[in-house]
Amino acid sequence: MKRSQVIDRLKRQARAAGLPFERTELTRHTAIKIGTSAHTISRHHEVDETTAHKFWDQFCDVFEKGWWR
């Protein structure tokens, strides 16, 4: 899965939930902040499917559990 697809899916979910979405480019990672929850994803072009699911799971405190399924 492409990294941009992972980020776009988070952006769409944040918009649907009415939460602010903030993306900040760091040195080797991209920080994603949704509401009060912030996490980073590395800057690889391709992201493994398992890695994408685990990254989305980190935002379960903002969205309901398993929102990405």
VEXNUMAR-646092 format. One record per atom (N, C-alpha, C): chain; residue in one letter; residue number from 1; atom name; y, x, z. Coordinates in steps of 0.1 Angstrom, whole numbers, m for minus. Layout:
// VEXNUMAR-646092
KELUM   kette   rest    nr   atom   north    east      up
KELUM       A      A   NUM     CA       Y       X       Z
...
END
This chain:
// VEXNUMAR-646092
KELUM   kette   rest    nr   atom   north    east      up
KELUM       A      M     1      N     m12       8       0
KELUM       A      M     1     CA       0       0       0
KELUM       A      M     1      C      12       9       0
KELUM       A      K     2      N      22       5      m8
KELUM       A      K     2     CA      35      13      m8
KELUM       A      K     2      C      43      11       5
KELUM       A      R     3      N      50      22       8
KELUM       A      R     3     CA      58      21      20
KELUM       A      R     3      C      69      11      20
KELUM       A      S     4      N      75       9       8
KELUM       A      S     4     CA      85      m1       6
KELUM       A      S     4      C      80     m15       8
KELUM       A      Q     5      N      67     m17       4
KELUM       A      Q     5     CA      61     m31       7
KELUM       A      Q     5      C      59     m33      22
KELUM       A      V     6      N      56     m23      29
KELUM       A      V     6     CA      54     m25      44
KELUM       A      V     6      C      67     m28      50
KELUM       A      I     7      N      78     m22      46
KELUM       A      I     7     CA      91     m24      51
KELUM       A      I     7      C      97     m38      47
KELUM       A      D     8      N      94     m41      34
KELUM       A      D     8     CA      99     m54      29
KELUM       A      D     8      C      92     m66      36
KELUM       A      R     9      N      80     m64      39
KELUM       A      R     9     CA      73     m75      46
KELUM       A      R     9      C      79     m77      60
KELUM       A      L    10      N      82     m66      67
KELUM       A      L    10     CA      89     m67      80
KELUM       A      L    10      C     103     m74      79
KELUM       A      K    11      N     110     m70      68
KELUM       A      K    11     CA     123     m76      66
KELUM       A      K    11      C     123     m91      63
KELUM       A      R    12      N     113     m95      55
KELUM       A      R    12     CA     111    m110      53
KELUM       A      R    12      C     108    m117      65
KELUM       A      Q    13      N      99    m112      74
KELUM       A      Q    13     CA      95    m118      86
KELUM       A      Q    13      C     107    m119      96
KELUM       A      A    14      N     115    m109      97
KELUM       A      A    14     CA     126    m109     105
KELUM       A      A    14      C     136    m119     101
KELUM       A      R    15      N     138    m120      88
KELUM       A      R    15     CA     148    m130      82
KELUM       A      R    15      C     143    m144      85
KELUM       A      A    16      N     130    m147      84
KELUM       A      A    16     CA     124    m160      86
KELUM       A      A    16      C     125    m163     101
KELUM       A      A    17      N     124    m153     110
KELUM       A      A    17     CA     125    m156     124
KELUM       A      A    17      C     140    m156     129
KELUM       A      G    18      N     149    m153     120
KELUM       A      G    18     CA     163    m153     124
KELUM       A      G    18      C     167    m141     133
KELUM       A      L    19      N     160    m130     131
KELUM       A      L    19     CA     163    m118     139
KELUM       A      L    19      C     170    m108     131
KELUM       A      P    20      N     178     m99     137
KELUM       A      P    20     CA     185     m89     130
KELUM       A      P    20      C     175     m78     126
KELUM       A      F    21      N     176     m73     114
KELUM       A      F    21     CA     168     m62     109
KELUM       A      F    21      C     177     m50     106
KELUM       A      E    22      N     173     m38     112
KELUM       A      E    22     CA     181     m26     110
KELUM       A      E    22      C     171     m15     106
KELUM       A      R    23      N     175      m8      95
KELUM       A      R    23     CA     167       3      90
KELUM       A      R    23      C     176      16      90
KELUM       A      T    24      N     171      26      97
KELUM       A      T    24     CA     178      39      98
KELUM       A      T    24      C     169      50      93
KELUM       A      E    25      N     174      58      84
KELUM       A      E    25     CA     167      70      79
KELUM       A      E    25      C     169      82      88
KELUM       A      L    26      N     158      87      94
KELUM       A      L    26     CA     158      98     102
KELUM       A      L    26      C     154     110      94
KELUM       A      T    27      N     152     122     100
KELUM       A      T    27     CA     148     134      93
KELUM       A      T    27      C     135     132      85
KELUM       A      R    28      N     125     129      91
KELUM       A      R    28     CA     112     127      84
KELUM       A      R    28      C     105     114      86
KELUM       A      H    29      N     113     104      92
KELUM       A      H    29     CA     108      91      94
KELUM       A      H    29      C     119      81      91
KELUM       A      T    30      N     115      68      91
KELUM       A      T    30     CA     124      57      90
KELUM       A      T    30      C     122      49     102
KELUM       A      A    31      N     133      46     109
KELUM       A      A    31     CA     133      38     121
KELUM       A      A    31      C     136      23     117
KELUM       A      I    32      N     128      14     121
KELUM       A      I    32     CA     129       0     119
KELUM       A      I    32      C     132      m7     132
KELUM       A      K    33      N     143     m14     133
KELUM       A      K    33     CA     147     m21     145
KELUM       A      K    33      C     148     m36     142
KELUM       A      I    34      N     140     m44     149
KELUM       A      I    34     CA     140     m58     148
KELUM       A      I    34      C     143     m64     161
KELUM       A      G    35      N     154     m71     163
KELUM       A      G    35     CA     157     m76     176
KELUM       A      G    35      C     160     m64     186
KELUM       A      T    36      N     152     m63     196
KELUM       A      T    36     CA     153     m52     206
KELUM       A      T    36      C     141     m42     204
KELUM       A      S    37      N     132     m44     195
KELUM       A      S    37     CA     121     m36     193
KELUM       A      S    37      C     123     m26     182
KELUM       A      A    38      N     121     m13     184
KELUM       A      A    38     CA     123      m3     174
KELUM       A      A    38      C     111       6     173
KELUM       A      H    39      N     107       9     161
KELUM       A      H    39     CA      95      18     158
KELUM       A      H    39      C      98      26     146
KELUM       A      T    40      N      91      37     144
KELUM       A      T    40     CA      93      46     132
KELUM       A      T    40      C      80      46     124
KELUM       A      I    41      N      83      48     111
KELUM       A      I    41     CA      72      49     101
KELUM       A      I    41      C      75      62      93
KELUM       A      S    42      N      65      70      90
KELUM       A      S    42     CA      67      82      83
KELUM       A      S    42      C      71      80      68
KELUM       A      R    43      N      76      90      62
KELUM       A      R    43     CA      82      88      48
KELUM       A      R    43      C      72      92      38
KELUM       A      H    44      N      60      87      38
KELUM       A      H    44     CA      50      89      27
KELUM       A      H    44      C      51      78      17
KELUM       A      H    45      N      49      81       5
KELUM       A      H    45     CA      50      71      m6
KELUM       A      H    45      C      40      60      m4
KELUM       A      E    46      N      27      64      m1
KELUM       A      E    46     CA      16      55       1
KELUM       A      E    46      C      13      55      16
KELUM       A      V    47      N      11      43      21
KELUM       A      V    47     CA       7      41      35
KELUM       A      V    47      C      m7      34      35
KELUM       A      D    48      N     m16      40      42
KELUM       A      D    48     CA     m30      35      43
KELUM       A      D    48      C     m29      20      49
KELUM       A      E    49      N     m38      12      44
KELUM       A      E    49     CA     m39      m2      49
KELUM       A      E    49      C     m40      m3      64
KELUM       A      T    50      N     m48       5      70
KELUM       A      T    50     CA     m50       5      84
KELUM       A      T    50      C     m38       9      91
KELUM       A      T    51      N     m31      19      86
KELUM       A      T    51     CA     m18      23      92
KELUM       A      T    51      C      m8      13      92
KELUM       A      A    52      N      m7       6      80
KELUM       A      A    52     CA       3      m5      79
KELUM       A      A    52      C       0     m16      89
KELUM       A      H    53      N     m13     m20      91
KELUM       A      H    53     CA     m16     m31     100
KELUM       A      H    53      C     m12     m26     114
KELUM       A      K    54      N     m15     m14     118
KELUM       A      K    54     CA     m12      m9     131
KELUM       A      K    54      C       3      m8     133
KELUM       A      F    55      N      11      m5     123
KELUM       A      F    55     CA      25      m5     124
KELUM       A      F    55      C      31     m19     126
KELUM       A      W    56      N      25     m29     118
KELUM       A      W    56     CA      29     m43     120
KELUM       A      W    56      C      26     m48     134
KELUM       A      D    57      N      14     m43     139
KELUM       A      D    57     CA      10     m47     153
KELUM       A      D    57      C      20     m43     163
KELUM       A      Q    58      N      28     m32     161
KELUM       A      Q    58     CA      37     m28     170
KELUM       A      Q    58      C      49     m38     172
KELUM       A      F    59      N      51     m47     163
KELUM       A      F    59     CA      61     m57     164
KELUM       A      F    59      C      56     m70     169
KELUM       A      C    60      N      44     m70     175
KELUM       A      C    60     CA      39     m83     181
KELUM       A      C    60      C      47     m88     193
KELUM       A      D    61      N      55     m79     199
KELUM       A      D    61     CA      63     m83     210
KELUM       A      D    61      C      75     m91     205
KELUM       A      V    62      N      79     m90     192
KELUM       A      V    62     CA      89     m97     186
KELUM       A      V    62      C      84    m110     179
KELUM       A      F    63      N      73    m108     171
KELUM       A      F    63     CA      67    m119     164
KELUM       A      F    63      C      54    m123     172
KELUM       A      E    64      N      48    m134     168
KELUM       A      E    64     CA      35    m137     174
KELUM       A      E    64      C      24    m128     170
KELUM       A      K    65      N      14    m127     178
KELUM       A      K    65     CA       3    m118     176
KELUM       A      K    65      C      m4    m121     162
KELUM       A      G    66      N      m7    m111     154
KELUM       A      G    66     CA     m13    m113     141
KELUM       A      G    66      C      m5    m120     131
KELUM       A      W    67      N       8    m119     132
KELUM       A      W    67     CA      18    m125     122
KELUM       A      W    67      C      16    m121     108
KELUM       A      W    68      N      11    m109     106
KELUM       A      W    68     CA      10    m103      93
KELUM       A      W    68      C      m3    m107      85
KELUM       A      R    69      N     m12    m114      92
KELUM       A      R    69     CA     m25    m118      86
KELUM       A      R    69      C     m23    m129      76
END
